[in-house]
Structures are given as structure tokens and as C-alpha cells.
Amino acid sequence: MHVFYHEDVEHDTVVLSPDESRHCIKVLRMSEGGDAVIVDGHGTWCKAQLLDPNPRKSTFKVKERIRDFDKRPFHLHMAVAPTKSIDRFEWFLEKATECGIEEITPLLCEKSERRVIKPQRLEKILIAAMKQSLRATLPRLNGAITMESFLRQPLPGSRFIAHCAEGGKKHVRDIYETGNDAIFLVGPEGDFADTEIEAAAAQGFTAISMGAHRLRTETAAMALCVQVNSMNALL
């Protein structure tokens, strides 16, 4: 079943955007009467039928709506430093969306090598991954923020920070309680600065171990995403 995205699915008919319409008609070659799914990114999954196969504004009739289609029992928030090679950060966004995640914050740290990102491109990657993985909820992508400013925000949930500095650390499996909301901090290629680690600890973030080997930023973030989802029996 083909899946399309439109942020407003509350009417009897839905007119897709030019990009989605072009993909529907020119790429997928759908014709009048064809069935598809339309999701709004907020958890609504619609079964729909193509009324007008216009490559600029394809019109669908909504036949059924399913609310909270992929509602999850906890909130997973990953605050991750964008990598120098943006392709690697984009890979993380895509795979995390496929596996399941609620919120992502690009984190600007003292040792960050990338401080500029293009949110419009990243949003497109999230939408494509949402549709590909048959989800109806789009992860929230926050604006890039400094580590200092991030720690000053209200941060509900269990708090964890992954870093390579010396010191006592625990494994996520030993300290995370399934069903609880969780926030993870993952630093840049050069790791968090000592002052950032101390500031996070002062805000209740527990240092966690990623094992005996050193992982790239996007690998560590993805491993944590998979682990928490697996612990909650969602993978």
C-alpha cells in the first residue's frame, strides 16, 4: 500500500502537495480509484481512494480514519550533536524514525565541528522515513541549541549522557526502567568537554557505558535508540 503525507486529514477529501502528487502519479503511476494511505504526522492513519490523478494536486477521498495509529507507551528524546559529515547525521534521523522515536534535538557542543544545519532538508528525510516504515507519527525535530541552553530547559523523564571520559558508568539495561520517558545526550566526534559532562551531571544526567569500544556519534545514538525500543518490546 502506498503511503502519502498531508498535515491536514480532517476533511472528506485531501489534496496532496505538488511533490506528493508528482510522486503519486508520475513515479507510482496511480490511477483513479486506486487505494492508498495518507498520514498526518500526528498519529492519524487514513485509508483513502484516489479521485483525481492530477500530477500537481492529486485528490483523495478519505474512507476511514484511525487515530493514535502508532501511539507509543513512552517518549524517547535523543539530543545528538550533528556530525561534521551531515550525511551521517541524516542517516541517524532516517533510521531512528524507522525504529521509533518521538523527539530529536541537534546539540551544539564545545567541540562540535558542525554548527549549521538545514532543517527543511532534515524534515523531508523524517517524512520519507515515516512513510517508508508505515508510521503515522512524525518525530519532532527541534532547532539546534547549545548544550548550555538545552540543560536549562525543563527536561522530563529519565536522563542519560553517553561520553568517553573516565569515571564510573552504568549500562542502560541496568538503570533504565521500561515504560519511562527517556532523554539521551550524545556528543560530537571529539566528545563532550569536561565542563559539559559536569553540567549534565549537575542536572541529573547519569553517565552510561556504550561498551568497551569507541563508537561514532551516529552509531552510539542509533544503538541507544534500538536498545531502548527493544527493552520496551517495540523492536
C-alpha positions as CSV (number, residue, x, y, z in Angstrom):
1,M,0.0,0.0,0.0
2,H,1.4,3.4,-1.0
3,V,1.7,6.0,1.8
4,F,1.4,9.7,1.4
5,Y,1.8,12.6,3.8
6,H,-0.5,15.6,4.4
7,E,-0.7,17.5,7.6
8,D,-4.4,18.0,7.5
9,V,-6.6,14.9,7.0
10,E,-9.7,16.1,8.8
11,H,-11.8,16.8,5.7
12,D,-13.6,14.3,3.5
13,T,-11.1,15.0,0.7
14,V,-7.4,15.5,0.8
15,V,-5.4,17.3,-1.9
16,L,-1.8,16.3,-1.9
17,S,1.1,18.8,-2.2
18,P,2.7,19.1,-5.7
19,D,5.7,17.0,-4.6
20,E,3.5,14.2,-3.2
21,S,1.1,14.4,-6.2
22,R,4.0,14.1,-8.7
23,H,5.3,11.1,-6.8
24,C,1.9,9.6,-6.7
25,I,1.1,10.0,-10.4
26,K,4.5,10.2,-12.2
27,V,6.5,7.7,-10.1
28,L,4.0,5.3,-8.7
29,R,1.6,5.7,-11.6
30,M,-1.5,5.5,-9.6
31,S,-4.8,5.9,-11.4
32,E,-8.3,6.9,-10.5
33,G,-9.9,4.6,-8.0
34,G,-6.6,3.4,-6.6
35,D,-6.3,2.9,-2.8
36,A,-3.6,4.4,-0.6
37,V,-2.8,5.5,2.9
38,I,-2.5,9.2,4.0
39,V,-0.8,10.1,7.3
40,D,-0.7,13.5,9.0
41,G,2.4,13.1,11.1
42,H,0.3,13.4,14.3
43,G,-0.8,9.8,14.6
44,T,-3.8,9.7,12.2
45,W,-3.8,7.0,9.6
46,C,-6.3,7.3,6.8
47,K,-7.4,4.8,4.2
48,A,-8.2,6.8,1.0
49,Q,-9.2,6.4,-2.6
50,L,-7.8,8.5,-5.5
51,L,-10.5,10.6,-7.1
52,D,-8.4,12.9,-9.3
53,P,-5.0,11.7,-10.6
54,N,-3.7,15.2,-11.2
55,P,0.2,15.3,-11.0
56,R,0.1,18.7,-9.4
57,K,-2.8,18.3,-6.9
58,S,-4.0,14.7,-6.6
59,T,-7.3,14.5,-4.7
60,F,-8.1,11.6,-2.4
61,K,-11.4,10.7,-0.7
62,V,-10.9,9.7,2.9
63,K,-12.7,6.4,3.6
64,E,-11.5,5.6,7.1
65,R,-9.5,7.3,9.9
66,I,-7.6,5.6,12.6
67,R,-6.5,7.8,15.5
68,D,-3.3,7.2,17.5
69,F,-2.3,4.6,15.0
70,D,1.2,4.2,16.3
71,K,0.9,5.7,19.8
72,R,3.8,4.5,21.9
73,P,3.9,4.0,25.7
74,F,6.9,6.3,26.4
75,H,8.6,9.3,25.0
76,L,12.2,8.9,23.6
77,H,14.2,12.1,23.1
78,M,17.6,12.0,21.6
79,A,19.8,15.1,21.8
80,V,22.6,14.5,19.4
81,A,25.5,16.6,18.1
82,P,25.3,16.9,14.3
83,T,28.3,15.2,12.7
84,K,30.8,17.0,10.5
85,S,29.6,14.9,7.6
86,I,25.9,15.8,7.5
87,D,25.2,12.5,5.7
88,R,25.9,10.6,8.9
89,F,23.5,12.7,10.9
90,E,20.9,12.3,8.2
91,W,21.4,8.6,8.4
92,F,20.7,8.6,12.1
93,L,17.5,10.7,11.6
94,E,16.2,8.2,9.0
95,K,17.0,5.1,10.9
96,A,15.8,6.4,14.3
97,T,12.5,7.3,12.7
98,E,12.1,3.9,11.2
99,C,12.8,2.2,14.6
100,G,10.7,4.7,16.6
101,I,11.5,8.0,18.3
102,E,9.4,11.0,19.5
103,E,11.9,13.9,19.6
104,I,15.3,14.8,18.3
105,T,17.4,17.9,19.2
106,P,20.6,18.8,17.3
107,L,23.0,19.6,20.1
108,L,25.7,22.3,19.6
109,C,28.7,21.4,21.9
110,E,32.1,23.0,22.7
111,K,33.8,20.6,20.3
112,S,31.2,20.4,17.6
113,E,32.6,20.6,14.1
114,R,29.2,21.4,12.5
115,R,27.1,24.3,13.8
116,V,24.8,24.9,10.8
117,I,22.1,22.5,9.6
118,K,19.2,22.8,7.1
119,P,16.0,21.9,9.0
120,Q,13.9,21.8,5.8
121,R,16.0,19.0,4.3
122,L,16.1,17.1,7.6
123,E,12.3,17.4,7.8
124,K,12.0,15.8,4.4
125,I,14.2,12.9,5.5
126,L,12.0,12.4,8.6
127,I,8.8,12.4,6.5
128,A,10.2,9.9,4.0
129,A,11.3,7.6,6.8
130,M,7.9,7.9,8.5
131,K,6.1,6.8,5.3
132,Q,8.6,4.1,4.5
133,S,8.3,2.5,7.9
134,L,4.4,2.7,7.8
135,R,4.2,5.1,10.7
136,A,1.7,7.9,11.2
137,T,3.6,10.0,13.7
138,L,6.5,12.3,12.7
139,P,9.3,12.8,15.2
140,R,9.6,16.3,16.5
141,L,12.8,18.0,15.2
142,N,13.8,20.8,17.4
143,G,16.0,23.7,16.4
144,A,19.7,23.4,17.0
145,I,20.6,24.5,20.5
146,T,23.8,24.8,22.6
147,M,24.4,22.3,25.4
148,E,24.2,25.1,28.0
149,S,20.8,26.3,26.8
150,F,19.5,22.7,26.4
151,L,20.3,21.9,30.1
152,R,18.4,25.0,31.2
153,Q,15.1,23.7,29.7
154,P,12.5,21.6,31.5
155,L,13.6,18.0,30.7
156,P,11.0,15.4,31.9
157,G,12.0,11.8,32.0
158,S,15.0,9.7,32.9
159,R,18.2,11.4,31.9
160,F,21.3,9.8,30.5
161,I,24.6,11.0,28.9
162,A,26.9,8.9,26.8
163,H,30.6,10.0,26.8
164,C,34.1,8.6,26.6
165,A,35.6,10.3,29.7
166,E,36.9,8.2,32.6
167,G,34.7,7.6,35.6
168,G,32.0,5.2,36.8
169,K,29.3,4.4,34.2
170,K,26.3,2.1,34.1
171,H,24.7,0.2,31.3
172,V,21.3,1.4,30.1
173,R,19.8,-2.1,30.6
174,D,20.7,-1.9,34.3
175,I,19.2,1.5,35.1
176,Y,16.5,2.4,32.6
177,E,13.0,1.3,33.7
178,T,10.9,0.3,30.7
179,G,7.8,2.5,30.1
180,N,9.6,5.6,31.3
181,D,10.2,8.6,29.2
182,A,13.9,9.0,28.4
183,I,16.4,11.7,27.3
184,F,19.8,10.8,25.9
185,L,22.7,13.1,25.3
186,V,25.3,12.1,22.6
187,G,28.2,14.4,21.9
188,P,30.2,15.3,18.8
189,E,33.2,13.4,17.3
190,G,35.5,15.0,19.8
191,D,33.2,14.0,22.7
192,F,31.7,16.4,25.3
193,A,34.0,18.8,27.1
194,D,34.6,18.0,30.8
195,T,32.7,21.1,31.8
196,E,29.7,19.9,29.7
197,I,29.8,16.5,31.4
198,E,29.9,18.1,34.8
199,A,27.0,20.4,33.9
200,A,24.9,17.5,32.7
201,A,25.6,15.5,35.9
202,A,24.5,18.6,37.9
203,Q,21.2,18.4,36.1
204,G,20.6,14.8,36.9
205,F,22.1,13.1,33.9
206,T,23.6,9.6,34.6
207,A,26.7,8.6,32.7
208,I,26.2,5.4,30.7
209,S,28.6,3.0,29.1
210,M,28.4,2.0,25.4
211,G,30.7,-1.0,25.9
212,A,34.4,-1.5,25.5
213,H,34.7,0.0,22.0
214,R,34.5,3.6,20.8
215,L,31.5,4.4,18.6
216,R,30.9,7.2,16.2
217,T,28.3,9.7,17.2
218,E,25.6,8.5,14.9
219,T,26.3,4.8,15.8
220,A,26.1,5.5,19.5
221,A,22.8,7.4,19.1
222,M,21.3,4.7,17.0
223,A,22.5,1.9,19.3
224,L,20.7,3.6,22.2
225,C,17.6,4.1,20.2
226,V,17.5,0.5,19.3
227,Q,18.3,-0.7,22.8
228,V,15.5,1.4,24.5
229,N,13.0,0.3,21.9
230,S,14.0,-3.3,22.3
231,M,13.7,-3.1,26.1
232,N,10.2,-1.8,25.6
233,A,9.4,-4.7,23.3
234,L,8.9,-2.4,20.3
235,L,11.6,-3.9,18.1
